[in-house]
Amino acid sequence: MDLKGKKEEFVSGLTGGSTLEIYTVTSVSLVCYVAWSILKKKTSLFDTQSFAALLVDYFLSWFGLLLSVTLYCNRTSFLVALILGPVIPLIFKRSKPQVKKQVHINVSTLTKKQYLPYKPYLTVYRSQMMVITCIAILAVDFPVFPRRFAKVETWGTSLMDLGVGSFVFSMGMVSERPVLVQKFNTISGSGLRPVSAVKSYISYVGRSIFAVIPLIILGGIRLLSVKSLEYQEHVTEYGKHWNFFITLAALPVLSALASPLLKLVPTLLLSIAFSVVYEVFLVKYGWLSYVLSAERIDLISDNKEGIFSMFGYFSIFLTGQSTGTFLLPLFPTPGNLFGASSKDDILRNYRSHKKSWTMVTPLKGLLILSVFFHTAYYVVDKCYVYGVSRRLANLLYVLWVSAYNTSFLAGYNLVETLLWGDGSKSFKLYFDEKDEATRLEETSKKNTSKEYDLQTPTLLHAVNNNSLVTFLVANLLTGLVNMTYNTIDAKDLAAVGVLTGYTLALVVFTYSLWSLRIVLR
């Protein structure tokens, strides 16, 4: 067997590991955020962009995660002690007492940036997920990366399987931003005529297609490079021609096509219904046997995994969108657990002082969804004949990915609240066209921007600024390393050395773009 064949065999036929271990290993990301926050709040280390500050930032933002999935994968508690040990004494260092802050919000002049500010814990969550994804796509080719963390063949759970779904969940969450803006600016009682509505719908779908052209191009580049360079490929992952970039490109377009239905049915409910219906078709109507057993004789059967798993990934995407409804806005809005609100709805609700369990804070919403998805996953897993399958993106996979992401987002929110005191804010909403209100709003905007810069690690901010380009560069570097280095025979320390150089290259790339204020996305 040639080296290409050995590498393909190295990542084939795998069955994964336990979900508990995956939760334990990835919890290092939360630990690193805790350590960074304590250092930032209690010391002056990160006040300037010194070499020492960037080095510590690299260890907490990148290297700690690298160690957690390689050398310390079986000693996570020891790694956690190494990370938290030096900063624990700082916890007892005296801090200024937190003061209850009241933020005045003038709904009448509220801008998009003010209504949907960048939140530090969301940036850290998305960036650390991208970091561990970039690490895993190269680390999987080395023996130091446990086989139980690599993508399973058909049934089972693994770190990389979770990473793919989490990427889709995160993408869905941020894609809710324009939907929230459109709904916020909707005037009560207004509506489009049928002809105008159709034109608006066609225009919306067209803009969605145009927006994903870069992803389609990346998918084409990935396909051509794999075929022309004879890079090892795992056909049962997505098929002969399909790849993850094509999946990512299709999801926003599917969401745009389904937008009329999303206006009638809460996104969360639609997501659950969609994944259940897809599961019925898998089990009752022969889709499962087709995906797993059918011969590859045409374009559809050649790419059956990529095409059929789209149904499951779309459910995850919708769940991410639903989560973004109550995570992204500056303040809780009426019924945000199930849908967005207009300015009129917000003011009417706050003037009437009505409280509803469907209007939730970010933490409350995340805890509700986390309990729901974990319970559903446990029940279905115990009672159902089939297990988790990333290859099919079946119901159990959708529930697992949703449960994990809502839980970890709650963890990031708790870290920010406990260490930075964001929970001490209260909001006062009013409607006023006076200049004084605008001045108060501008002050609030400046304070929000200052808090974001203060509470976000520089290197993670840099990754978030150009996450898609970072992922592309990581794929190119992964191919380059595989073409020039025998990864499957590398010793553990040599492998970690190569992976360290690889992560440093990505850090230099992202930090350079951030320093030059270049945003390519």
LOMAR-482105 format. One record per residue (C-alpha): chain; y, z negated, x negated. Coordinates in Angstrom, 2 decimals. Last residue first. Example, Ala and Ser with C-alpha at 12.3 -4.5 7.8 and 13.67 -1.06 7.14 Angstrom:
2
> A, -1.06, -7.14, -13.67 $
> A, -4.50, -7.80, -12.30 $
***
This chain:
521
> A, 37.26, -6.48, 14.12 $
> A, 39.53, -4.55, 11.68 $
> A, 42.16, -7.28, 11.24 $
> A, 44.05, -7.12, 7.95 $
> A, 46.28, -10.12, 7.34 $
> A, 46.11, -9.58, 3.55 $
> A, 44.73, -13.09, 3.08 $
> A, 42.31, -12.58, 5.99 $
> A, 41.04, -9.28, 4.59 $
> A, 40.56, -10.89, 1.18 $
> A, 38.81, -13.90, 2.74 $
> A, 36.36, -11.63, 4.57 $
> A, 35.41, -9.65, 1.46 $
> A, 35.34, -12.61, -0.93 $
> A, 33.19, -14.55, 1.52 $
> A, 30.82, -11.60, 2.00 $
> A, 30.38, -11.27, -1.78 $
> A, 29.84, -15.04, -2.02 $
> A, 27.10, -14.76, 0.62 $
> A, 25.29, -12.08, -1.42 $
> A, 25.65, -14.00, -4.67 $
> A, 24.18, -17.07, -2.98 $
> A, 21.37, -14.98, -1.50 $
> A, 20.48, -13.63, -4.96 $
> A, 20.43, -17.15, -6.42 $
> A, 18.44, -18.44, -3.44 $
> A, 15.85, -15.75, -4.13 $
> A, 15.70, -16.59, -7.82 $
> A, 15.19, -20.25, -6.94 $
> A, 12.37, -19.43, -4.51 $
> A, 10.53, -16.91, -6.69 $
> A, 10.91, -13.23, -5.80 $
> A, 7.80, -11.17, -5.01 $
> A, 8.90, -10.16, -1.49 $
> A, 12.43, -9.27, -2.61 $
> A, 11.70, -6.56, -5.15 $
> A, 15.32, -5.62, -5.90 $
> A, 17.32, -2.38, -5.90 $
> A, 16.68, -0.84, -2.48 $
> A, 16.30, -4.21, -0.78 $
> A, 19.56, -5.47, -2.25 $
> A, 21.43, -2.34, -1.15 $
> A, 19.99, -2.51, 2.37 $
> A, 21.06, -6.12, 2.75 $
> A, 24.49, -5.23, 1.34 $
> A, 24.89, -2.54, 4.01 $
> A, 23.76, -4.91, 6.78 $
> A, 26.15, -7.62, 5.57 $
> A, 28.97, -5.06, 5.47 $
> A, 28.26, -4.19, 9.12 $
> A, 28.12, -7.86, 10.17 $
> A, 31.42, -8.54, 8.40 $
> A, 32.97, -5.53, 10.13 $
> A, 31.89, -6.98, 13.48 $
> A, 33.19, -10.46, 12.64 $
> A, 36.61, -9.44, 11.33 $
> A, 38.98, -12.25, 12.35 $
> A, 36.06, -14.59, 13.07 $
> A, 34.88, -14.39, 9.45 $
> A, 38.35, -15.24, 8.11 $
> A, 38.69, -18.19, 10.50 $
> A, 35.30, -19.36, 9.22 $
> A, 36.59, -19.21, 5.64 $
> A, 39.79, -21.04, 6.55 $
> A, 38.11, -23.89, 8.43 $
> A, 39.74, -24.30, 11.88 $
> A, 41.44, -27.52, 13.04 $
> A, 44.91, -27.15, 11.50 $
> A, 45.26, -23.43, 12.20 $
> A, 44.34, -23.93, 15.87 $
> A, 46.57, -27.00, 16.21 $
> A, 49.58, -25.07, 14.90 $
> A, 48.97, -22.24, 17.38 $
> A, 48.80, -24.73, 20.27 $
> A, 51.99, -26.47, 19.10 $
> A, 53.87, -23.17, 18.91 $
> A, 52.74, -22.19, 22.42 $
> A, 53.72, -25.57, 23.84 $
> A, 57.21, -25.18, 22.40 $
> A, 57.42, -21.69, 23.91 $
> A, 56.45, -23.14, 27.27 $
> A, 59.10, -25.83, 27.12 $
> A, 61.71, -23.17, 26.38 $
> A, 60.48, -21.04, 29.28 $
> A, 60.81, -24.00, 31.62 $
> A, 64.37, -24.60, 30.44 $
> A, 65.18, -20.95, 31.10 $
> A, 64.58, -21.43, 34.82 $
> A, 61.97, -19.39, 36.70 $
> A, 59.99, -22.41, 37.89 $
> A, 56.42, -22.90, 39.14 $
> A, 54.70, -26.11, 38.03 $
> A, 51.66, -27.38, 36.18 $
> A, 51.44, -30.68, 34.32 $
> A, 48.50, -30.82, 31.94 $
> A, 46.93, -33.83, 30.27 $
> A, 45.79, -33.97, 26.67 $
> A, 43.83, -36.89, 25.20 $
> A, 40.59, -34.89, 25.17 $
> A, 41.95, -32.84, 22.30 $
> A, 41.56, -35.96, 20.13 $
> A, 40.79, -34.26, 16.82 $
> A, 37.61, -36.06, 15.80 $
> A, 36.15, -37.00, 19.18 $
> A, 37.36, -33.93, 21.09 $
> A, 36.59, -31.41, 18.35 $
> A, 33.12, -32.85, 17.75 $
> A, 32.45, -33.02, 21.49 $
> A, 33.43, -29.37, 21.99 $
> A, 31.13, -28.34, 19.14 $
> A, 28.25, -30.25, 20.73 $
> A, 28.94, -28.78, 24.17 $
> A, 28.83, -25.34, 22.55 $
> A, 25.48, -26.34, 21.08 $
> A, 24.06, -27.18, 24.47 $
> A, 25.47, -24.09, 26.24 $
> A, 24.08, -21.91, 23.46 $
> A, 20.59, -23.39, 23.46 $
> A, 20.10, -23.39, 27.22 $
> A, 21.32, -19.79, 27.57 $
> A, 19.02, -18.58, 24.79 $
> A, 16.05, -20.41, 26.31 $
> A, 16.71, -19.28, 29.88 $
> A, 17.05, -15.62, 28.84 $
> A, 13.87, -15.82, 26.73 $
> A, 11.97, -17.40, 29.60 $
> A, 13.09, -14.61, 31.95 $
> A, 12.03, -11.78, 29.62 $
> A, 13.89, -10.24, 26.70 $
> A, 10.82, -7.97, 26.29 $
> A, 10.72, -8.07, 22.47 $
> A, 12.40, -11.49, 22.55 $
> A, 9.36, -12.80, 24.36 $
> A, 9.04, -16.41, 25.53 $
> A, 5.74, -17.32, 27.18 $
> A, 3.64, -15.81, 29.97 $
> A, 1.49, -17.53, 32.62 $
> A, 4.23, -19.69, 34.06 $
> A, 4.07, -23.34, 35.10 $
> A, 4.96, -25.19, 31.90 $
> A, 7.42, -22.63, 30.50 $
> A, 8.98, -22.12, 33.92 $
> A, 9.58, -25.85, 34.39 $
> A, 10.88, -26.45, 30.85 $
> A, 13.15, -23.40, 30.89 $
> A, 14.59, -24.31, 34.29 $
> A, 15.28, -27.87, 33.14 $
> A, 16.89, -26.65, 29.91 $
> A, 18.97, -24.10, 31.84 $
> A, 20.24, -26.60, 34.41 $
> A, 20.90, -29.42, 31.94 $
> A, 22.83, -27.08, 29.65 $
> A, 24.72, -25.53, 32.56 $
> A, 25.96, -28.90, 33.81 $
> A, 26.73, -30.11, 30.27 $
> A, 28.70, -26.95, 29.48 $
> A, 30.74, -27.25, 32.67 $
> A, 31.54, -30.91, 32.00 $
> A, 32.58, -30.17, 28.42 $
> A, 34.80, -27.22, 29.34 $
> A, 36.48, -29.13, 32.19 $
> A, 35.17, -28.31, 35.64 $
> A, 36.35, -26.99, 38.98 $
> A, 33.07, -26.39, 40.87 $
> A, 32.70, -30.14, 41.40 $
> A, 35.84, -29.92, 43.55 $
> A, 39.09, -31.87, 43.57 $
> A, 42.03, -31.05, 45.81 $
> A, 45.48, -32.17, 44.66 $
> A, 47.12, -29.88, 47.27 $
> A, 49.80, -28.79, 44.80 $
> A, 47.19, -28.28, 42.06 $
> A, 45.02, -26.05, 44.25 $
> A, 47.85, -23.92, 45.58 $
> A, 49.25, -23.48, 42.07 $
> A, 45.92, -22.33, 40.66 $
> A, 45.11, -20.01, 43.56 $
> A, 48.55, -18.40, 43.37 $
> A, 48.23, -17.80, 39.64 $
> A, 44.85, -16.14, 40.22 $
> A, 41.49, -17.74, 39.58 $
> A, 38.26, -16.85, 37.77 $
> A, 34.70, -17.51, 38.95 $
> A, 31.63, -19.71, 39.29 $
> A, 32.25, -22.82, 37.20 $
> A, 35.97, -22.01, 37.38 $
> A, 36.16, -23.03, 41.05 $
> A, 39.89, -23.85, 40.75 $
> A, 41.20, -23.70, 37.16 $
> A, 40.75, -26.07, 34.21 $
> A, 43.42, -25.74, 31.47 $
> A, 44.06, -23.48, 28.48 $
> A, 41.61, -20.85, 29.72 $
> A, 38.64, -19.80, 27.52 $
> A, 35.87, -22.26, 28.33 $
> A, 35.75, -22.16, 32.16 $
> A, 35.38, -18.41, 32.65 $
> A, 33.81, -17.96, 29.20 $
> A, 30.62, -19.58, 30.51 $
> A, 30.30, -16.94, 33.21 $
> A, 30.77, -14.20, 30.63 $
> A, 28.08, -15.71, 28.42 $
> A, 25.74, -15.85, 31.42 $
> A, 26.54, -12.19, 32.07 $
> A, 25.64, -11.26, 28.48 $
> A, 22.37, -13.19, 28.77 $
> A, 21.51, -11.24, 31.93 $
> A, 22.44, -8.01, 30.14 $
> A, 20.12, -8.97, 27.31 $
> A, 17.26, -9.27, 29.77 $
> A, 17.85, -5.84, 31.31 $
> A, 18.50, -4.29, 27.89 $
> A, 15.00, -5.40, 26.84 $
> A, 13.73, -2.33, 28.72 $
> A, 15.63, 0.25, 26.67 $
> A, 15.26, -1.31, 23.23 $
> A, 11.54, -2.02, 23.65 $
> A, 10.83, 1.39, 25.21 $
> A, 12.41, 3.38, 22.37 $
> A, 9.66, 5.92, 21.64 $
> A, 8.50, 5.57, 25.25 $
> A, 11.90, 6.76, 26.45 $
> A, 12.30, 9.59, 23.91 $
> A, 8.77, 10.92, 24.43 $
> A, 5.16, 10.31, 23.39 $
> A, 5.10, 6.73, 22.13 $
> A, 1.88, 5.42, 23.63 $
> A, 2.13, 2.70, 26.26 $
> A, 0.80, -0.76, 25.37 $
> A, 3.51, -3.44, 25.13 $
> A, 6.38, -1.81, 27.00 $
> A, 4.10, -0.17, 29.59 $
> A, 1.98, -3.30, 30.07 $
> A, 5.11, -5.33, 30.84 $
> A, 6.67, -2.70, 33.11 $
> A, 3.59, -2.65, 35.34 $
> A, 5.18, -3.36, 38.72 $
> A, 4.28, -6.98, 39.35 $
> A, 4.83, -8.64, 35.96 $
> A, 7.72, -6.78, 34.37 $
> A, 9.30, -5.81, 37.71 $
> A, 9.24, -9.43, 38.83 $
> A, 10.76, -10.53, 35.51 $
> A, 13.62, -8.03, 35.97 $
> A, 14.27, -9.47, 39.46 $
> A, 14.41, -12.98, 37.97 $
> A, 16.76, -11.89, 35.15 $
> A, 19.13, -10.18, 37.59 $
> A, 19.17, -13.11, 40.02 $
> A, 20.06, -15.55, 37.23 $
> A, 22.85, -13.32, 35.92 $
> A, 24.16, -12.64, 39.42 $
> A, 24.35, -16.36, 40.09 $
> A, 26.33, -16.94, 36.91 $
> A, 28.64, -13.99, 37.56 $
> A, 29.59, -15.20, 41.04 $
> A, 28.94, -12.39, 43.56 $
> A, 31.59, -10.19, 45.19 $
> A, 33.83, -9.35, 42.23 $
> A, 30.79, -9.04, 39.96 $
> A, 29.38, -6.40, 42.34 $
> A, 32.47, -4.22, 41.87 $
> A, 32.27, -4.84, 38.07 $
> A, 28.66, -3.63, 37.69 $
> A, 29.63, -0.43, 35.89 $
> A, 32.03, -2.41, 33.68 $
> A, 29.29, -4.90, 32.80 $
> A, 26.91, -2.06, 31.99 $
> A, 29.58, -0.59, 29.69 $
> A, 30.11, -3.96, 28.01 $
> A, 26.32, -4.20, 27.37 $
> A, 25.60, -0.68, 26.07 $
> A, 27.41, -1.00, 22.74 $
> A, 25.65, -4.25, 21.82 $
> A, 22.27, -2.66, 22.55 $
> A, 23.18, 0.38, 20.43 $
> A, 24.18, -1.93, 17.55 $
> A, 20.84, -3.74, 17.87 $
> A, 18.80, -0.62, 17.14 $
> A, 17.16, 2.27, 19.01 $
> A, 15.60, 5.24, 17.21 $
> A, 11.91, 4.39, 16.78 $
> A, 11.73, 1.34, 19.03 $
> A, 13.62, -1.95, 19.34 $
> A, 11.51, -4.52, 17.47 $
> A, 8.14, -2.82, 17.87 $
> A, 9.18, -0.16, 15.33 $
> A, 9.75, -2.58, 12.44 $
> A, 11.54, -0.55, 9.80 $
> A, 11.40, -0.56, 5.99 $
> A, 14.15, 1.56, 4.47 $
> A, 13.13, 5.17, 3.88 $
> A, 16.65, 5.97, 2.64 $
> A, 17.12, 8.84, 5.11 $
> A, 15.55, 7.19, 8.15 $
> A, 17.08, 3.73, 7.75 $
> A, 20.48, 5.15, 6.74 $
> A, 20.57, 7.59, 9.63 $
> A, 19.71, 4.92, 12.22 $
> A, 22.21, 2.38, 10.87 $
> A, 24.95, 5.01, 10.73 $
> A, 24.20, 5.99, 14.33 $
> A, 24.33, 2.37, 15.48 $
> A, 27.59, 1.91, 13.62 $
> A, 28.99, 4.98, 15.41 $
> A, 27.87, 3.57, 18.77 $
> A, 29.49, 0.25, 17.89 $
> A, 32.77, 2.00, 17.00 $
> A, 32.60, 3.93, 20.32 $
> A, 32.36, 0.64, 22.25 $
> A, 36.02, 0.60, 23.38 $
> A, 35.91, 4.20, 24.63 $
> A, 33.01, 3.40, 26.93 $
> A, 34.82, 0.36, 28.32 $
> A, 38.02, 2.37, 28.80 $
> A, 36.06, 4.97, 30.79 $
> A, 34.46, 2.28, 32.97 $
> A, 37.91, 0.88, 33.76 $
> A, 39.35, 4.33, 34.49 $
> A, 36.47, 5.13, 36.83 $
> A, 37.04, 1.82, 38.65 $
> A, 40.81, 2.37, 38.90 $
> A, 40.25, 5.86, 40.27 $
> A, 37.78, 4.51, 42.84 $
> A, 40.19, 1.75, 43.86 $
> A, 43.04, 4.24, 44.15 $
> A, 40.97, 6.34, 46.56 $
> A, 39.90, 3.29, 48.58 $
> A, 43.44, 1.83, 48.76 $
> A, 44.05, -1.01, 46.35 $
> A, 44.58, -4.63, 47.31 $
> A, 47.20, -7.32, 47.44 $
> A, 46.72, -10.37, 49.63 $
> A, 47.18, -12.83, 46.79 $
> A, 48.77, -11.25, 43.72 $
> A, 46.38, -10.70, 40.82 $
> A, 47.80, -11.68, 37.42 $
> A, 45.21, -14.39, 36.83 $
> A, 42.41, -12.04, 37.92 $
> A, 43.36, -9.40, 35.36 $
> A, 43.84, -11.97, 32.61 $
> A, 40.50, -13.64, 33.37 $
> A, 38.70, -10.28, 33.27 $
> A, 40.43, -9.41, 29.98 $
> A, 39.06, -12.66, 28.40 $
> A, 35.52, -12.45, 29.83 $
> A, 34.47, -10.28, 26.89 $
> A, 34.71, -13.40, 24.70 $
> A, 31.78, -15.06, 26.47 $
> A, 29.69, -11.90, 26.72 $
> A, 29.87, -11.36, 22.97 $
> A, 28.86, -14.97, 22.39 $
> A, 25.80, -14.59, 24.64 $
> A, 24.85, -11.31, 22.92 $
> A, 25.01, -12.93, 19.45 $
> A, 23.06, -15.88, 20.83 $
> A, 20.30, -13.53, 21.96 $
> A, 19.93, -12.01, 18.49 $
> A, 20.13, -15.41, 16.79 $
> A, 17.42, -16.91, 18.99 $
> A, 14.97, -14.25, 17.86 $
> A, 16.05, -14.93, 14.28 $
> A, 15.32, -18.66, 14.57 $
> A, 11.93, -18.14, 16.18 $
> A, 10.20, -18.46, 19.52 $
> A, 6.90, -16.93, 20.61 $
> A, 5.29, -13.84, 22.10 $
> A, 5.69, -10.23, 20.92 $
> A, 5.88, -9.67, 17.15 $
> A, 8.02, -12.69, 16.33 $
> A, 11.31, -12.37, 14.48 $
> A, 11.46, -14.49, 11.31 $
> A, 11.87, -18.29, 11.31 $
> A, 8.11, -18.95, 11.36 $
> A, 7.82, -16.72, 8.28 $
> A, 9.76, -19.32, 6.29 $
> A, 12.65, -17.89, 4.19 $
> A, 11.72, -18.63, 0.57 $
> A, 9.29, -15.69, 0.83 $
> A, 12.28, -13.27, 0.73 $
> A, 12.92, -10.36, 3.13 $
> A, 13.98, -12.76, 5.90 $
> A, 16.80, -13.99, 3.65 $
> A, 18.64, -10.68, 4.06 $
> A, 19.03, -10.63, 7.86 $
> A, 19.00, -14.46, 7.93 $
> A, 22.17, -15.03, 5.91 $
> A, 24.23, -12.62, 8.01 $
> A, 22.95, -14.27, 11.19 $
> A, 23.68, -17.74, 9.79 $
> A, 27.26, -16.70, 9.08 $
> A, 27.72, -14.96, 12.45 $
> A, 26.57, -18.11, 14.27 $
> A, 28.91, -20.12, 12.07 $
> A, 31.76, -17.83, 13.09 $
> A, 31.07, -18.00, 16.82 $
> A, 30.79, -21.79, 16.93 $
> A, 33.73, -22.34, 14.56 $
> A, 35.96, -20.01, 16.60 $
> A, 34.91, -21.71, 19.84 $
> A, 35.64, -25.14, 18.30 $
> A, 39.11, -24.04, 17.20 $
> A, 40.30, -22.65, 20.55 $
> A, 42.28, -19.42, 20.57 $
> A, 44.68, -19.58, 23.49 $
> A, 43.97, -17.92, 26.85 $
> A, 46.84, -18.88, 29.19 $
> A, 49.37, -19.01, 26.37 $
> A, 48.28, -15.71, 24.84 $
> A, 48.23, -14.02, 28.26 $
> A, 51.69, -15.25, 29.12 $
> A, 52.68, -18.04, 31.54 $
> A, 56.05, -17.30, 33.12 $
> A, 55.29, -18.37, 36.70 $
> A, 52.60, -20.87, 35.67 $
> A, 55.07, -23.07, 33.79 $
> A, 52.76, -25.42, 31.90 $
> A, 54.03, -28.75, 30.61 $
> A, 51.58, -30.36, 28.18 $
> A, 51.30, -34.14, 28.38 $
> A, 50.03, -35.79, 25.21 $
> A, 48.48, -39.26, 25.16 $
> A, 49.15, -40.61, 21.70 $
> A, 46.44, -41.01, 19.10 $
> A, 46.86, -43.89, 16.66 $
> A, 47.53, -42.73, 13.07 $
> A, 44.46, -42.95, 10.91 $
> A, 43.00, -45.69, 8.74 $
> A, 40.08, -44.78, 6.52 $
> A, 36.83, -45.98, 8.08 $
> A, 35.55, -42.44, 8.57 $
> A, 36.34, -41.72, 4.93 $
> A, 33.35, -43.79, 3.81 $
> A, 31.07, -41.30, 5.66 $
> A, 32.45, -38.28, 3.77 $
> A, 30.23, -38.30, 0.66 $
> A, 27.03, -38.99, 2.64 $
> A, 27.60, -36.42, 5.39 $
> A, 26.46, -33.31, 3.51 $
> A, 23.76, -34.84, 1.33 $
> A, 22.49, -36.92, 4.28 $
> A, 22.24, -33.78, 6.44 $
> A, 20.28, -32.09, 3.65 $
> A, 17.85, -35.05, 3.55 $
> A, 17.43, -34.88, 7.34 $
> A, 16.73, -31.15, 7.12 $
> A, 13.90, -31.55, 4.65 $
> A, 11.43, -28.82, 5.70 $
> A, 14.09, -26.08, 5.83 $
> A, 15.70, -27.52, 2.68 $
> A, 15.01, -24.67, 0.24 $
> A, 15.54, -21.85, 2.77 $
> A, 16.96, -22.07, 6.29 $
> A, 19.03, -25.24, 5.75 $
> A, 20.06, -24.20, 2.23 $
> A, 21.84, -21.10, 3.51 $
> A, 23.51, -23.13, 6.26 $
> A, 24.91, -25.55, 3.68 $
> A, 26.02, -22.61, 1.53 $
> A, 28.15, -20.93, 4.18 $
> A, 30.80, -23.01, 5.98 $
> A, 30.30, -26.39, 4.32 $
> A, 29.67, -25.15, 0.77 $
> A, 32.26, -22.39, 1.10 $
> A, 34.92, -24.83, 2.37 $
> A, 34.15, -27.11, -0.57 $
> A, 34.70, -24.17, -2.95 $
> A, 37.81, -23.03, -1.06 $
> A, 39.37, -26.48, -1.35 $
> A, 38.49, -26.75, -5.05 $
> A, 39.97, -23.28, -5.75 $
> A, 43.20, -24.30, -4.01 $
> A, 44.27, -22.96, -0.61 $
> A, 46.53, -25.91, 0.12 $
> A, 46.37, -28.79, 2.60 $
> A, 42.57, -28.58, 2.52 $
> A, 42.02, -31.47, 0.12 $
> A, 44.79, -33.67, 1.58 $
> A, 42.34, -36.23, 2.96 $
> A, 41.45, -37.96, 6.26 $
> A, 41.84, -35.16, 8.80 $
> A, 40.62, -32.23, 6.73 $
> A, 37.81, -34.18, 5.11 $
> A, 36.68, -35.55, 8.48 $
> A, 36.86, -32.10, 10.09 $
> A, 34.89, -30.50, 7.25 $
> A, 32.11, -33.11, 7.51 $
> A, 31.88, -32.73, 11.30 $
> A, 31.81, -28.93, 11.01 $
> A, 29.02, -29.17, 8.42 $
> A, 27.02, -31.45, 10.74 $
> A, 27.43, -28.96, 13.59 $
> A, 26.08, -26.16, 11.39 $
> A, 23.25, -28.42, 10.23 $
> A, 22.17, -28.51, 13.88 $
> A, 20.64, -25.09, 13.19 $
> A, 17.67, -26.66, 11.44 $
> A, 17.01, -29.28, 14.12 $
> A, 17.38, -26.90, 17.08 $
> A, 15.01, -24.43, 15.41 $
> A, 12.57, -27.25, 14.67 $
> A, 12.60, -28.31, 18.33 $
> A, 12.05, -24.72, 19.48 $
> A, 8.75, -24.65, 17.60 $
> A, 7.63, -21.77, 15.40 $
> A, 7.34, -17.97, 15.31 $
> A, 4.30, -15.77, 16.01 $
> A, 4.54, -13.08, 13.32 $
> A, 2.57, -9.82, 13.33 $
> A, 5.08, -7.93, 11.22 $
> A, 7.80, -9.04, 8.79 $
> A, 5.73, -8.98, 5.58 $
> A, 3.76, -5.95, 6.84 $
> A, 6.98, -3.92, 6.76 $
> A, 7.75, -5.20, 3.25 $
> A, 4.24, -4.32, 2.05 $
> A, 4.53, -0.83, 3.52 $
> A, 7.85, -0.24, 1.77 $
> A, 6.34, -1.51, -1.52 $
> A, 3.45, 0.95, -1.34 $
> A, 0.00, 0.00, 0.00 $
***
